[in-house]
Amino acid sequence: MRKALIVIGLFMFFAAKKNAQILTDTVSKSIGTPLPNAASRGLTTRYLFIVTTDGFRWQEMFGGADSVLLFDPASQALNTSAATAKFWAATPETRRHALLPFLWSTFARDGQLYGNRSYGNKMDVTNWWAFSYPGYNEMFTGRSDNLRIFSNKKIYNPNQNVLEFFQKQPPLRGKVAVFTSWDAFPYILNARRAGIPVSSGKENRRPGTHNLHLPQGRLDDPFTWTAGFNYVREQRPHVIYIALNATDLLGHTGHYPAYLDAAHRFDEYLGQLWTYIQQDSMYRNKSTLLITTDHGRGGGTVRRWMEHNRHLSGSKHIWLGILGPDTPPLGEVRAPMQLWQKQFAQTAAYFLGLKFHRGQKR
């Protein structure tokens, strides 16, 4: 019960305190606390896996296929019969399990899922803009930077991020890696300053049936995932971040059935990763998996669902999942609460026995 309160308390405390700091009685005040302190506090996690899927709405996460979008005339023009057969059902619970079977079996049984606004369980971005670069900046630096990070332009991020912070810790140096489907990530994470290998959308571009609906010139998720997963098996990182992008790209095209297929693949990837983790002697029972998204989307019509911005309702609504040995199996958390994207970086550091000071500028 104590661990359950700690995990929930991390988020509740953040929401309640203006300066958003982790509970001082559970986390060391030192910015460079060595990893063994995690064990001294009773934490088992030694390895951290972070996976994001860009622009994936909470509505599909917790309710599966959206009838308003699946049966919208604009979607019907795309032939939704296959998606309807695969993902449609009478209840939200059945639909979400059809769309995301790993998340709503193993993950929901053994971990925690936050962000179902139907129960008042809310998670939002704090940045003004509600699109990708500002979202990933907030996620990994622990703060919004509205006056400097306000576009997706490829500029090197002046703010220190938590992955960069991990790289500076002696036990983690050279054991942090990033694989992404978007070539802005070397700038978002400031790879040249951080010293972290960041594989991004300029590598391994090839057409294929699985990326038929993606805009040209993008690295699609299957290649990103294969590269990242093989790196885990061969290089044995202690921290790895894999950033998938197809849900957002397909959302912008308005192809709702393809968006659902991309979400289903995301779920398959998570299942593949967690199965490997649990079968591997190094990672088993010592690894925490964090999953989230950078922003939400509009809703109500296909045209509104295609977009996300500061003026479009729903664009700031996100979600979070946590699975690992230090996370009690609370499943879908329905208690009313307000969580924030800026809490993610400090929470990731917490699981490795570290304290990351958010908002450190360069």
ABEGO torsion letter per residue (X at the ends): XAAAAAAAAAAAAAAABAAGBBBAAABBABAABBAAAAAAAGBABABBBBBBBBGBBAAAAAAEBBAAAAABAAAAAAGAAAAAAAABBABAAAAAAAABAAAABAAAAABBBBGBAAAGBBBBBABAAGBAAAAAAAAAAGBBBAAABABABBBBBABBBAAAAAAABAAABGABBBBBABAAAAAAAGAAAAGBBBBBAABGBBBBAAAAABBBGBBBAAAAAAAAAAAAAAAGBABBBBBBAAAAAAAAAGBAAAAAAAAAAAAAAAAAAAAAAAABAAABGABBBBBBBABBBBBGBAAAAABBBAABBGAABBBBBBBEAABBBAEBBABBBBBBAAAAAAAAAAAAGBBBBBGBBX
